[in-house]
Amino acid sequence: MMNHHRRGIVFVASVAFVCSVVFYLCSDNVYSFLTFLDYFEDASSLQDSISDEGCIKIMSIGATEDQTKFNNNAILMTEWRVLEYKKGEDRPGAMYVASGFNQRNNNSNNGINKSSPSTIIRTEDFVANKLKVEKLPIINYPEKINFHPHGIYIRKEDRTLYVVNHAYEKGGERIDVFTIITDDDIDIDDDIPIRLDYKYSITSDWMKKELNGIINSIVVVEENKFYITQYEAEPHKPSPFKLSSEFKKGVTLLRNLLLGPDANTHVFYCEYTPLSSSASSSSALTDNLDCRKVAGQFEGANGITHNADYSKIFVSSWKSITVFDRDSTTNNLARRITIHVPNVVDNIKYDDVTGNIYGGTLNNMFSSFITNPYPKESCKNVGGVMELYQDGKHTSDADDDFSWKARQVITTSQLNSISNGLRMDDYYVMGAGGLGYKGLLVCPVVDRTLYLI
């Protein structure tokens, strides 16, 4: 009898211990995950010392997930809402150009007090009288292939545009390649793209199966050599229940809430055989695509960019940016340095004028995804532009990667769920295509030294 009693006590104690451990692990995961989602942050506290006064919202474009600089005068942008695609849906994407950035104002915005009316007036004048946002015609695009653009990259040497395309059941995962035709072939710094001529698509059975719907961004290092990021761990598959992307995202968030987020997305390096000049563009596909993993352990490998000579590769993943050394002979990535940033960073782009990296940020995910999700617009859905810069204190090449610092240069709720941000001379330009919010936000660049105490 005594032995049964002791066994009962041991059993109860064991169950209590296991429950305590499970509760501790779950509560720790819950707290960490809620912190990651900015649940404990007050929206007003997320406002940076650089305000969004003087920003102008433009509604002449739909949801733009990614944008990249063509030259100092023009930006190329996608139009397509990445989330909530359902099988068989006819929701075509498009490409746009925003131009006029080289028509400078008489006075620079730098050094102007952020509350100065002249800053707002100049931005309003620029948007109203100089900035043009136009849809680009696409010539010779193959019939029966969907165009759902995500990440984009411009190879400036030969004016070639590479577009990640989630064509799903009408074409499969692919990268479409276009020649950029401009209005002036002489003045490279000021010419404006006027159309895109389709050249060919990069794809394979492996890409369509293993990366269906989950390639995010691309960096091209040679005509037939590139890196891509994988922002979700599993390829998209047709659901018999026709569940929305938002529902699937919610299930993923719940799983991460209880178990902690996975770190199982990757960066791939790919090569392919370029098409011969005699190939027909109407059904042109590359041959012999070969891809391999060159970096992993990302929670969501998202944006990817490079420095001036492509010796560094930068990868954004949620609240971090990782810097790699790139071996130009093998194209392997090494010497991984991770920079933790306070906000979620989406797409990132190298700026050839400042030498810095810029990206769109999401500063309050709990509000954006849970309390005020799309299509709601809320002043609590805060985002902006992040700048990754070097502080100049490094004394050797060995210190180079450790000198990179991140700071928020624009914080705003005028455009919800920002996914990209560029600097174009005197202005920051932001878009928010992932969740579906329409429009662009143009904000004046302000000299940060005016606010240093």
NUTI-918961 format. One record per residue (C-alpha): chain; x, y, z. Coordinates in pm, whole numbers, padded with zeros to 5 digits. Each point is the difference from the previous one (the first is absolute). Layout:
BEGIN
<rec unit="A" u="X" v="Y" w="Z"/>
...
//
This chain:
BEGIN
<rec unit="A" u="00000" v="00000" w="00000"/>
<rec unit="A" u="00283" v="00231" w="00095"/>
<rec unit="A" u="00176" v="-00074" w="-00332"/>
<rec unit="A" u="-00315" v="00094" w="-00193"/>
<rec unit="A" u="-00024" v="00321" w="00200"/>
<rec unit="A" u="00362" v="00086" w="-00073"/>
<rec unit="A" u="-00044" v="-00078" w="-00368"/>
<rec unit="A" u="-00302" v="00229" w="-00006"/>
<rec unit="A" u="00199" v="00281" w="00157"/>
<rec unit="A" u="00288" v="-00055" w="-00242"/>
<rec unit="A" u="-00242" v="-00005" w="-00295"/>
<rec unit="A" u="-00172" v="00322" w="00108"/>
<rec unit="A" u="00335" v="00167" w="00066"/>
<rec unit="A" u="00129" v="-00111" w="-00341"/>
<rec unit="A" u="-00309" v="00133" w="-00177"/>
<rec unit="A" u="00026" v="00328" w="00193"/>
<rec unit="A" u="00367" v="00029" w="-00092"/>
<rec unit="A" u="-00066" v="-00066" w="-00370"/>
<rec unit="A" u="-00289" v="00249" w="00000"/>
<rec unit="A" u="00218" v="00259" w="00170"/>
<rec unit="A" u="00275" v="-00047" w="-00259"/>
<rec unit="A" u="-00251" v="00020" w="-00286"/>
<rec unit="A" u="-00160" v="00309" w="00152"/>
<rec unit="A" u="00341" v="00162" w="00050"/>
<rec unit="A" u="00108" v="-00073" w="-00356"/>
<rec unit="A" u="-00333" v="00109" w="-00149"/>
<rec unit="A" u="-00023" v="00315" w="00211"/>
<rec unit="A" u="00358" v="00089" w="-00091"/>
<rec unit="A" u="-00080" v="-00057" w="-00367"/>
<rec unit="A" u="-00320" v="00202" w="00030"/>
<rec unit="A" u="00177" v="00291" w="00169"/>
<rec unit="A" u="00286" v="-00005" w="-00250"/>
<rec unit="A" u="-00237" v="-00023" w="-00293"/>
<rec unit="A" u="-00223" v="00283" w="00128"/>
<rec unit="A" u="00311" v="00211" w="00050"/>
<rec unit="A" u="00107" v="-00085" w="-00354"/>
<rec unit="A" u="-00342" v="00115" w="-00124"/>
<rec unit="A" u="00044" v="00334" w="00187"/>
<rec unit="A" u="-00305" v="-00082" w="00216"/>
<rec unit="A" u="00141" v="00189" w="00299"/>
<rec unit="A" u="00086" v="00309" w="-00205"/>
<rec unit="A" u="-00229" v="00301" w="00009"/>
<rec unit="A" u="-00057" v="00130" w="-00353"/>
<rec unit="A" u="00087" v="00355" w="00108"/>
<rec unit="A" u="00335" v="-00119" w="00135"/>
<rec unit="A" u="00089" v="-00139" w="-00341"/>
<rec unit="A" u="00018" v="00348" w="-00152"/>
<rec unit="A" u="00363" v="00078" w="-00079"/>
<rec unit="A" u="00163" v="00339" w="00057"/>
<rec unit="A" u="-00028" v="00050" w="-00376"/>
<rec unit="A" u="-00372" v="00053" w="-00065"/>
<rec unit="A" u="-00201" v="-00051" w="-00317"/>
<rec unit="A" u="-00097" v="00365" w="-00034"/>
<rec unit="A" u="00017" v="00104" w="-00363"/>
<rec unit="A" u="-00075" v="-00349" w="-00135"/>
<rec unit="A" u="-00240" v="-00025" w="-00295"/>
<rec unit="A" u="-00202" v="-00311" w="-00087"/>
<rec unit="A" u="-00053" v="-00085" w="-00368"/>
<rec unit="A" u="-00286" v="-00229" w="-00102"/>
<rec unit="A" u="00079" v="-00042" w="-00372"/>
<rec unit="A" u="00136" v="-00352" w="00055"/>
<rec unit="A" u="-00139" v="-00305" w="00177"/>
<rec unit="A" u="00186" v="-00222" w="00247"/>
<rec unit="A" u="00373" v="00016" w="-00078"/>
<rec unit="A" u="00202" v="-00273" w="00171"/>
<rec unit="A" u="00343" v="00094" w="-00134"/>
<rec unit="A" u="00175" v="00288" w="-00171"/>
<rec unit="A" u="00354" v="00064" w="-00120"/>
<rec unit="A" u="00194" v="00293" w="-00137"/>
<rec unit="A" u="00054" v="00009" w="-00378"/>
<rec unit="A" u="00213" v="00315" w="00017"/>
<rec unit="A" u="-00006" v="00323" w="00200"/>
<rec unit="A" u="-00311" v="00108" w="-00186"/>
<rec unit="A" u="-00225" v="-00308" w="-00003"/>
<rec unit="A" u="-00124" v="-00296" w="00206"/>
<rec unit="A" u="-00153" v="-00325" w="-00127"/>
<rec unit="A" u="-00278" v="-00146" w="00218"/>
<rec unit="A" u="-00222" v="-00307" w="00011"/>
<rec unit="A" u="-00376" v="00003" w="00040"/>
<rec unit="A" u="-00156" v="-00314" w="00149"/>
<rec unit="A" u="-00126" v="-00098" w="00342"/>
<rec unit="A" u="00221" v="-00293" w="00101"/>
<rec unit="A" u="-00230" v="-00149" w="00266"/>
<rec unit="A" u="-00344" v="-00159" w="-00041"/>
<rec unit="A" u="00044" v="-00144" w="-00349"/>
<rec unit="A" u="-00251" v="-00278" w="-00058"/>
<rec unit="A" u="00027" v="-00274" w="-00262"/>
<rec unit="A" u="-00136" v="00104" w="-00336"/>
<rec unit="A" u="-00039" v="00363" w="00097"/>
<rec unit="A" u="00036" v="00249" w="-00286"/>
<rec unit="A" u="00187" v="00282" w="00172"/>
<rec unit="A" u="00279" v="00109" w="-00237"/>
<rec unit="A" u="00297" v="00201" w="00118"/>
<rec unit="A" u="00178" v="00289" w="-00169"/>
<rec unit="A" u="00321" v="00205" w="-00004"/>
<rec unit="A" u="00015" v="00375" w="00056"/>
<rec unit="A" u="00258" v="00277" w="-00031"/>
<rec unit="A" u="00027" v="00306" w="00225"/>
<rec unit="A" u="00217" v="00277" w="-00146"/>
<rec unit="A" u="00099" v="00364" w="00046"/>
<rec unit="A" u="00242" v="-00034" w="00291"/>
<rec unit="A" u="00286" v="00171" w="-00186"/>
<rec unit="A" u="-00205" v="00319" w="-00033"/>
<rec unit="A" u="00133" v="00133" w="00325"/>
<rec unit="A" u="-00158" v="00269" w="00211"/>
<rec unit="A" u="00174" v="00335" w="00016"/>
<rec unit="A" u="00101" v="-00070" w="00358"/>
<rec unit="A" u="00100" v="-00327" w="00162"/>
<rec unit="A" u="-00217" v="-00142" w="00275"/>
<rec unit="A" u="00308" v="-00072" w="00206"/>
<rec unit="A" u="00042" v="00242" w="00286"/>
<rec unit="A" u="-00363" v="00113" w="-00003"/>
<rec unit="A" u="-00183" v="-00022" w="00331"/>
<rec unit="A" u="-00249" v="-00287" w="-00010"/>
<rec unit="A" u="-00284" v="00234" w="00096"/>
<rec unit="A" u="00083" v="00253" w="-00269"/>
<rec unit="A" u="-00293" v="00064" w="-00238"/>
<rec unit="A" u="00247" v="00027" w="-00289"/>
<rec unit="A" u="00080" v="-00370" w="00032"/>
<rec unit="A" u="-00366" v="-00090" w="-00047"/>
<rec unit="A" u="-00050" v="00250" w="-00282"/>
<rec unit="A" u="00300" v="-00131" w="-00195"/>
<rec unit="A" u="-00116" v="-00362" w="00037"/>
<rec unit="A" u="-00351" v="00092" w="-00110"/>
<rec unit="A" u="00141" v="00189" w="-00299"/>
<rec unit="A" u="00225" v="-00293" w="-00094"/>
<rec unit="A" u="-00282" v="-00255" w="00017"/>
<rec unit="A" u="-00252" v="00225" w="-00178"/>
<rec unit="A" u="00223" v="00138" w="-00277"/>
<rec unit="A" u="00306" v="-00221" w="-00049"/>
<rec unit="A" u="-00065" v="-00356" w="00114"/>
<rec unit="A" u="-00164" v="-00229" w="-00258"/>
<rec unit="A" u="-00127" v="-00351" w="00074"/>
<rec unit="A" u="-00089" v="-00201" w="-00311"/>
<rec unit="A" u="-00080" v="-00360" w="-00088"/>
<rec unit="A" u="00257" v="-00164" w="-00226"/>
<rec unit="A" u="-00113" v="-00191" w="-00311"/>
<rec unit="A" u="00136" v="-00356" w="-00014"/>
<rec unit="A" u="00072" v="-00123" w="-00354"/>
<rec unit="A" u="00006" v="-00363" w="-00123"/>
<rec unit="A" u="-00090" v="-00154" w="00334"/>
<rec unit="A" u="-00097" v="-00368" w="-00051"/>
<rec unit="A" u="-00369" v="-00082" w="-00012"/>
<rec unit="A" u="-00162" v="-00212" w="00273"/>
<rec unit="A" u="00273" v="00089" w="00253"/>
<rec unit="A" u="-00111" v="00199" w="00305"/>
<rec unit="A" u="00202" v="00303" w="00104"/>
<rec unit="A" u="00012" v="00035" w="00381"/>
<rec unit="A" u="00316" v="00205" w="00074"/>
<rec unit="A" u="00177" v="-00007" w="00335"/>
<rec unit="A" u="00372" v="00089" w="00032"/>
<rec unit="A" u="00181" v="00183" w="-00282"/>
<rec unit="A" u="00360" v="00077" w="-00097"/>
<rec unit="A" u="00153" v="00217" w="-00274"/>
<rec unit="A" u="00329" v="-00094" w="-00162"/>
<rec unit="A" u="00104" v="00346" w="-00111"/>
<rec unit="A" u="00283" v="-00109" w="-00228"/>
<rec unit="A" u="-00242" v="-00127" w="-00262"/>
<rec unit="A" u="-00326" v="00159" w="00125"/>
<rec unit="A" u="-00153" v="-00334" w="00089"/>
<rec unit="A" u="-00281" v="-00045" w="00252"/>
<rec unit="A" u="-00042" v="-00325" w="00196"/>
<rec unit="A" u="-00342" v="-00058" w="00160"/>
<rec unit="A" u="-00094" v="-00275" w="00247"/>
<rec unit="A" u="-00337" v="-00125" w="-00131"/>
<rec unit="A" u="-00239" v="-00220" w="00202"/>
<rec unit="A" u="-00188" v="-00127" w="-00305"/>
<rec unit="A" u="-00135" v="-00297" w="00201"/>
<rec unit="A" u="-00216" v="-00237" w="-00208"/>
<rec unit="A" u="00040" v="00215" w="-00312"/>
<rec unit="A" u="00375" v="-00018" w="-00048"/>
<rec unit="A" u="00144" v="-00101" w="00335"/>
<rec unit="A" u="00267" v="00178" w="00204"/>
<rec unit="A" u="00237" v="00186" w="-00233"/>
<rec unit="A" u="00218" v="00303" w="-00052"/>
<rec unit="A" u="-00102" v="00205" w="-00302"/>
<rec unit="A" u="00270" v="00195" w="-00184"/>
<rec unit="A" u="-00067" v="00321" w="-00193"/>
<rec unit="A" u="00194" v="00259" w="-00198"/>
<rec unit="A" u="-00070" v="00352" w="00128"/>
<rec unit="A" u="-00074" v="00240" w="-00285"/>
<rec unit="A" u="00046" v="00369" w="00081"/>
<rec unit="A" u="-00089" v="00336" w="-00151"/>
<rec unit="A" u="00366" v="00101" w="-00045"/>
<rec unit="A" u="00288" v="-00238" w="-00064"/>
<rec unit="A" u="00261" v="00277" w="00025"/>
<rec unit="A" u="-00052" v="00155" w="00343"/>
<rec unit="A" u="00014" v="-00305" w="00225"/>
<rec unit="A" u="-00034" v="00201" w="00322"/>
<rec unit="A" u="-00329" v="00167" w="-00096"/>
<rec unit="A" u="-00175" v="-00237" w="-00242"/>
<rec unit="A" u="-00333" v="-00148" w="00099"/>
<rec unit="A" u="-00125" v="-00354" w="-00069"/>
<rec unit="A" u="-00295" v="00001" w="-00241"/>
<rec unit="A" u="-00061" v="-00374" w="-00050"/>
<rec unit="A" u="00124" v="-00352" w="00079"/>
<rec unit="A" u="00084" v="-00252" w="-00275"/>
<rec unit="A" u="-00029" v="-00360" w="00116"/>
<rec unit="A" u="00316" v="-00207" w="-00062"/>
<rec unit="A" u="-00041" v="-00335" w="00176"/>
<rec unit="A" u="-00084" v="-00168" w="00332"/>
<rec unit="A" u="00222" v="-00185" w="00245"/>
<rec unit="A" u="-00167" v="-00306" w="00152"/>
<rec unit="A" u="00022" v="-00377" w="00048"/>
<rec unit="A" u="-00207" v="-00288" w="00130"/>
<rec unit="A" u="00194" v="00027" w="00328"/>
<rec unit="A" u="-00077" v="00372" w="00039"/>
<rec unit="A" u="-00369" v="-00052" w="-00077"/>
<rec unit="A" u="-00028" v="-00280" w="00256"/>
<rec unit="A" u="00232" v="00100" w="00285"/>
<rec unit="A" u="-00029" v="00380" w="-00012"/>
<rec unit="A" u="-00356" v="00047" w="-00125"/>
<rec unit="A" u="-00120" v="00341" w="00120"/>
<rec unit="A" u="00282" v="00056" w="00251"/>
<rec unit="A" u="00286" v="00169" w="-00187"/>
<rec unit="A" u="00022" v="00353" w="00133"/>
<rec unit="A" u="00294" v="00200" w="-00135"/>
<rec unit="A" u="00281" v="-00028" w="-00253"/>
<rec unit="A" u="00351" v="00139" w="-00056"/>
<rec unit="A" u="00167" v="-00063" w="-00337"/>
<rec unit="A" u="00382" v="-00009" w="00001"/>
<rec unit="A" u="00046" v="-00099" w="-00365"/>
<rec unit="A" u="-00243" v="-00043" w="-00288"/>
<rec unit="A" u="-00060" v="-00366" w="00088"/>
<rec unit="A" u="00098" v="-00004" w="00369"/>
<rec unit="A" u="-00218" v="00118" w="00287"/>
<rec unit="A" u="-00102" v="-00039" w="00364"/>
<rec unit="A" u="-00361" v="-00040" w="00119"/>
<rec unit="A" u="-00160" v="-00003" w="00344"/>
<rec unit="A" u="-00267" v="-00239" w="00125"/>
<rec unit="A" u="-00234" v="00181" w="00240"/>
<rec unit="A" u="-00212" v="-00299" w="00106"/>
<rec unit="A" u="00114" v="-00350" w="00096"/>
<rec unit="A" u="-00250" v="-00199" w="-00205"/>
<rec unit="A" u="-00116" v="00048" w="-00361"/>
<rec unit="A" u="-00357" v="00115" w="-00057"/>
<rec unit="A" u="-00235" v="-00286" w="-00083"/>
<rec unit="A" u="-00361" v="00006" w="-00120"/>
<rec unit="A" u="-00243" v="-00042" w="00287"/>
<rec unit="A" u="-00327" v="-00194" w="-00050"/>
<rec unit="A" u="-00155" v="00231" w="00262"/>
<rec unit="A" u="00091" v="00320" w="-00189"/>
<rec unit="A" u="00154" v="00151" w="00310"/>
<rec unit="A" u="00125" v="00356" w="-00032"/>
<rec unit="A" u="00365" v="00096" w="00045"/>
<rec unit="A" u="-00105" v="00202" w="00307"/>
<rec unit="A" u="-00148" v="-00313" w="00166"/>
<rec unit="A" u="00316" v="-00197" w="-00073"/>
<rec unit="A" u="00209" v="00285" w="00141"/>
<rec unit="A" u="-00215" v="-00007" w="00313"/>
<rec unit="A" u="00063" v="-00373" w="00047"/>
<rec unit="A" u="00374" v="00061" w="-00040"/>
<rec unit="A" u="-00010" v="00282" w="00255"/>
<rec unit="A" u="-00185" v="-00225" w="00249"/>
<rec unit="A" u="00251" v="-00279" w="-00049"/>
<rec unit="A" u="00290" v="00241" w="00051"/>
<rec unit="A" u="-00175" v="00141" w="00305"/>
<rec unit="A" u="-00007" v="-00344" w="00167"/>
<rec unit="A" u="00316" v="-00161" w="-00134"/>
<rec unit="A" u="00222" v="00291" w="-00095"/>
<rec unit="A" u="00088" v="00106" w="-00356"/>
<rec unit="A" u="00192" v="-00229" w="-00233"/>
<rec unit="A" u="00323" v="00107" w="-00163"/>
<rec unit="A" u="-00012" v="-00212" w="-00313"/>
<rec unit="A" u="-00005" v="00230" w="-00302"/>
<rec unit="A" u="00298" v="00049" w="-00229"/>
<rec unit="A" u="00195" v="00198" w="-00256"/>
<rec unit="A" u="00065" v="-00183" w="-00329"/>
<rec unit="A" u="00266" v="00064" w="-00261"/>
<rec unit="A" u="-00106" v="-00091" w="-00355"/>
<rec unit="A" u="00156" v="-00026" w="-00346"/>
<rec unit="A" u="-00159" v="-00075" w="-00334"/>
<rec unit="A" u="00085" v="-00024" w="-00369"/>
<rec unit="A" u="-00097" v="00325" w="-00176"/>
<rec unit="A" u="-00228" v="-00025" w="-00300"/>
<rec unit="A" u="00140" v="00036" w="-00349"/>
<rec unit="A" u="-00094" v="00314" w="-00188"/>
<rec unit="A" u="-00205" v="-00211" w="-00244"/>
<rec unit="A" u="-00238" v="-00132" w="00268"/>
<rec unit="A" u="-00365" v="00096" w="-00035"/>
<rec unit="A" u="-00105" v="00242" w="00275"/>
<rec unit="A" u="-00360" v="-00124" w="-00005"/>
<rec unit="A" u="00085" v="-00320" w="00185"/>
<rec unit="A" u="00360" v="00061" w="00107"/>
<rec unit="A" u="00121" v="-00191" w="00306"/>
<rec unit="A" u="00354" v="-00036" w="00122"/>
<rec unit="A" u="00169" v="-00337" w="00015"/>
<rec unit="A" u="00214" v="-00176" w="00261"/>
<rec unit="A" u="-00095" v="00206" w="00305"/>
<rec unit="A" u="00216" v="-00107" w="00292"/>
<rec unit="A" u="-00065" v="00137" w="00350"/>
<rec unit="A" u="00161" v="-00077" w="00335"/>
<rec unit="A" u="-00039" v="00125" w="00356"/>
<rec unit="A" u="00274" v="00241" w="00104"/>
<rec unit="A" u="-00147" v="00130" w="00328"/>
<rec unit="A" u="-00268" v="-00115" w="00242"/>
<rec unit="A" u="-00138" v="00027" w="00352"/>
<rec unit="A" u="-00224" v="00297" w="-00082"/>
<rec unit="A" u="-00347" v="00037" w="00152"/>
<rec unit="A" u="-00110" v="00161" w="-00326"/>
<rec unit="A" u="00269" v="00088" w="-00255"/>
<rec unit="A" u="-00155" v="00305" w="-00160"/>
<rec unit="A" u="00185" v="00288" w="-00166"/>
<rec unit="A" u="00344" v="-00042" w="-00155"/>
<rec unit="A" u="00245" v="00257" w="-00133"/>
<rec unit="A" u="00373" v="00069" w="-00042"/>
<rec unit="A" u="00268" v="00267" w="00035"/>
<rec unit="A" u="00171" v="00195" w="-00280"/>
<rec unit="A" u="00231" v="-00280" w="-00121"/>
<rec unit="A" u="-00222" v="-00297" w="00095"/>
<rec unit="A" u="00257" v="-00120" w="00252"/>
<rec unit="A" u="-00268" v="00017" w="00271"/>
<rec unit="A" u="-00349" v="-00150" w="-00002"/>
<rec unit="A" u="-00264" v="00126" w="00245"/>
<rec unit="A" u="-00306" v="-00205" w="00098"/>
<rec unit="A" u="-00293" v="00126" w="00209"/>
<rec unit="A" u="-00195" v="-00245" w="00215"/>
<rec unit="A" u="-00266" v="00139" w="00233"/>
<rec unit="A" u="00188" v="00214" w="00256"/>
<rec unit="A" u="00352" v="-00056" w="-00129"/>
<rec unit="A" u="00229" v="00070" w="-00294"/>
<rec unit="A" u="00282" v="-00245" w="-00068"/>
<rec unit="A" u="00318" v="00101" w="-00183"/>
<rec unit="A" u="00200" v="-00261" w="-00196"/>
<rec unit="A" u="00331" v="00003" w="-00181"/>
<rec unit="A" u="-00055" v="-00117" w="-00357"/>
<rec unit="A" u="00266" v="-00210" w="-00174"/>
<rec unit="A" u="-00013" v="00118" w="-00361"/>
<rec unit="A" u="00162" v="-00323" w="-00122"/>
<rec unit="A" u="-00226" v="-00255" w="00170"/>
<rec unit="A" u="-00290" v="00235" w="00088"/>
<rec unit="A" u="-00004" v="-00151" w="00348"/>
<rec unit="A" u="-00102" v="00223" w="00291"/>
<rec unit="A" u="00218" v="00008" w="00312"/>
<rec unit="A" u="00087" v="00192" w="00320"/>
<rec unit="A" u="-00357" v="00051" w="00112"/>
<rec unit="A" u="-00059" v="00314" w="00209"/>
<rec unit="A" u="-00354" v="00066" w="00127"/>
<rec unit="A" u="-00121" v="00349" w="00087"/>
<rec unit="A" u="-00310" v="00007" w="00220"/>
<rec unit="A" u="-00243" v="00282" w="-00074"/>
<rec unit="A" u="-00300" v="00121" w="00205"/>
<rec unit="A" u="-00262" v="-00037" w="-00274"/>
<rec unit="A" u="-00094" v="-00261" w="-00258"/>
<rec unit="A" u="00185" v="00075" w="-00325"/>
<rec unit="A" u="-00152" v="-00112" w="-00329"/>
<rec unit="A" u="00169" v="00080" w="-00332"/>
<rec unit="A" u="00343" v="00162" w="00003"/>
<rec unit="A" u="00193" v="00181" w="-00276"/>
<rec unit="A" u="00353" v="00134" w="-00041"/>
<rec unit="A" u="00016" v="00371" w="-00084"/>
<rec unit="A" u="00288" v="00088" w="-00233"/>
<rec unit="A" u="-00003" v="00370" w="00099"/>
<rec unit="A" u="00028" v="-00025" w="00379"/>
<rec unit="A" u="00157" v="-00347" w="00014"/>
<rec unit="A" u="-00266" v="-00095" w="00259"/>
<rec unit="A" u="-00268" v="-00269" w="00008"/>
<rec unit="A" u="-00367" v="00104" w="00024"/>
<rec unit="A" u="-00304" v="-00210" w="00080"/>
<rec unit="A" u="-00367" v="00019" w="00091"/>
<rec unit="A" u="-00091" v="-00081" w="00360"/>
<rec unit="A" u="-00302" v="-00125" w="00191"/>
<rec unit="A" u="00018" v="00143" w="00353"/>
<rec unit="A" u="-00310" v="-00148" w="00165"/>
<rec unit="A" u="-00090" v="-00347" w="-00126"/>
<rec unit="A" u="-00258" v="-00072" w="00269"/>
<rec unit="A" u="-00211" v="00290" w="-00119"/>
<rec unit="A" u="00065" v="-00064" w="-00371"/>
<rec unit="A" u="-00080" v="-00373" w="00008"/>
<rec unit="A" u="-00238" v="-00048" w="00292"/>
<rec unit="A" u="-00185" v="00305" w="00136"/>
<rec unit="A" u="-00008" v="00210" w="-00319"/>
<rec unit="A" u="00060" v="-00242" w="-00289"/>
<rec unit="A" u="-00043" v="00076" w="-00371"/>
<rec unit="A" u="-00214" v="00160" w="-00135"/>
<rec unit="A" u="-00031" v="00216" w="00312"/>
<rec unit="A" u="00214" v="00314" w="00005"/>
<rec unit="A" u="00110" v="00114" w="00345"/>
<rec unit="A" u="00227" v="00260" w="00153"/>
<rec unit="A" u="00128" v="-00285" w="00218"/>
<rec unit="A" u="00142" v="-00183" w="-00305"/>
<rec unit="A" u="00343" v="00164" w="00006"/>
<rec unit="A" u="00281" v="-00054" w="-00251"/>
<rec unit="A" u="00266" v="00192" w="-00187"/>
<rec unit="A" u="00348" v="-00010" w="-00151"/>
<rec unit="A" u="00315" v="-00144" w="00154"/>
<rec unit="A" u="00352" v="00105" w="-00098"/>
<rec unit="A" u="00298" v="-00234" w="00043"/>
<rec unit="A" u="00320" v="00204" w="00003"/>
<rec unit="A" u="00363" v="-00024" w="00106"/>
<rec unit="A" u="00100" v="00212" w="00297"/>
<rec unit="A" u="00353" v="00064" w="-00132"/>
<rec unit="A" u="00172" v="-00123" w="00317"/>
<rec unit="A" u="00145" v="-00319" w="-00149"/>
<rec unit="A" u="00378" v="-00002" w="-00042"/>
<rec unit="A" u="00050" v="-00313" w="-00211"/>
<rec unit="A" u="-00177" v="-00231" w="-00242"/>
<rec unit="A" u="-00054" v="-00240" w="00289"/>
<rec unit="A" u="-00216" v="00262" w="00173"/>
<rec unit="A" u="-00197" v="00086" w="-00313"/>
<rec unit="A" u="-00308" v="-00216" w="00062"/>
<rec unit="A" u="-00019" v="00096" w="00366"/>
<rec unit="A" u="-00019" v="00371" w="-00089"/>
<rec unit="A" u="-00345" v="-00031" w="-00157"/>
<rec unit="A" u="-00272" v="00170" w="00205"/>
<rec unit="A" u="-00376" v="00023" w="-00051"/>
<rec unit="A" u="-00228" v="00295" w="00066"/>
<rec unit="A" u="-00358" v="00096" w="-00079"/>
<rec unit="A" u="-00010" v="00308" w="-00224"/>
<rec unit="A" u="-00376" v="00023" w="-00056"/>
<rec unit="A" u="-00281" v="-00116" w="00229"/>
<rec unit="A" u="-00358" v="00031" w="-00120"/>
<rec unit="A" u="-00353" v="-00135" w="00014"/>
<rec unit="A" u="-00110" v="00179" w="-00318"/>
<rec unit="A" u="00068" v="-00318" w="-00200"/>
<rec unit="A" u="-00072" v="-00325" w="00182"/>
<rec unit="A" u="00219" v="-00313" w="-00013"/>
<rec unit="A" u="00293" v="00149" w="-00193"/>
<rec unit="A" u="00200" v="-00264" w="-00188"/>
<rec unit="A" u="00260" v="00208" w="-00187"/>
<rec unit="A" u="00179" v="00332" w="00022"/>
<rec unit="A" u="00257" v="00176" w="-00216"/>
<rec unit="A" u="00190" v="00326" w="00019"/>
<rec unit="A" u="-00021" v="00207" w="-00317"/>
<rec unit="A" u="00209" v="00314" w="00049"/>
<rec unit="A" u="-00212" v="00228" w="00223"/>
<rec unit="A" u="-00281" v="-00253" w="00057"/>
<rec unit="A" u="-00083" v="-00336" w="00150"/>
<rec unit="A" u="-00250" v="-00206" w="-00201"/>
<rec unit="A" u="-00201" v="-00280" w="00166"/>
<rec unit="A" u="-00244" v="-00267" w="-00118"/>
<rec unit="A" u="-00206" v="-00269" w="00177"/>
<rec unit="A" u="-00098" v="-00281" w="-00230"/>
<rec unit="A" u="00027" v="-00315" w="00209"/>
<rec unit="A" u="-00326" v="00035" w="00191"/>
<rec unit="A" u="-00164" v="00206" w="-00270"/>
<rec unit="A" u="-00007" v="00365" w="00106"/>
<rec unit="A" u="-00003" v="00223" w="-00306"/>
<rec unit="A" u="00212" v="00303" w="-00081"/>
<rec unit="A" u="00346" v="00147" w="00047"/>
<rec unit="A" u="00122" v="00232" w="00274"/>
<rec unit="A" u="00257" v="00269" w="-00085"/>
<rec unit="A" u="00178" v="00166" w="00293"/>
<rec unit="A" u="00270" v="00270" w="00009"/>
<rec unit="A" u="00349" v="-00092" w="00120"/>
<rec unit="A" u="00085" v="00194" w="00314"/>
<rec unit="A" u="00345" v="00053" w="00149"/>
<rec unit="A" u="00010" v="-00219" w="00312"/>
<rec unit="A" u="00273" v="00209" w="00164"/>
<rec unit="A" u="-00260" v="00267" w="00072"/>
<rec unit="A" u="-00160" v="-00234" w="00256"/>
<rec unit="A" u="00307" v="-00130" w="00179"/>
<rec unit="A" u="00008" v="00114" w="00362"/>
//
